[in-house]
Each structure stands twice: as structure tokens, then as C-alpha cells.
Amino acid sequence: MPSGTADLDALFHALSDATRRAIVERLTHGAASVSTLAEPFAMSLPSVVQHLGVLERAGVVESEKTGRVRTYRLVPDATAPARAWLGRHRLPAEQRLDRLAEHLAGAPDA
């Protein structure tokens, strides 16, 4: 499997989980510590750290440790590969739907 495909798989996998998407949403407001990110979730801190690990391996977030505090932030343009992939598939799908609409518009009323 080409590296780009594996990277895209990891990105979609990382974003497929509602908890991880909520973490990403929180990080759009700025960097945050693990404990801050864990606050809204009814799960253990190690579970949140596992979610952060999935996001970090996929390149969505990066972390920095200062003393005992690990802080996470979003990686700029981390979702660019997914946007590009979706964009390549959007136009052909839209063209097929346009042809269907034209076909249906020209069909006699039943």
C-alpha cells in the first residue's frame, strides 16, 4: 500500500471517532493540556491519552511536554489530504447527478 494511502487511512480512522472529533473541535480554540481536554468526557485520563495518541500518529495533533504537563495543539493543514481526496471525487459525482437531473427533466410525465 502506498504511503499516501496509509496516511489517508490513518487520518480517516482518527476522525472516525466522535470523541476524537470532539477533541479536535476543542483544539480549534487553541492548545490545551491533557487534563483540560479530558474534562468533558466520562472516561479515564489514560483513555483520553489513547485517543490523543491516535490523533498524533495520524498527524492531526502534536504535543509538547513542559515539566509534567503535556500540551496538544492542532497541526496546521493536517486534514488537507482528506480534503484533496474528497475534492477529486466530488466533481465526477456531481456530473453524474447533473446527467441524472437532465434525464429526469426530459422524461415524459407518467
Secondary structure, DSSP 4 states (H G I P E B T S, - for coil): --HHHHHHHHHHHHHTSHHHHHHHHHHTT--EEHHHHHTTSSS-HHHHHHHHHHHHHTTSEEEEEETTEEEEEEPTTTTHHHHHHHHHHHHHHHHHHHHHHHHHHHSPP-
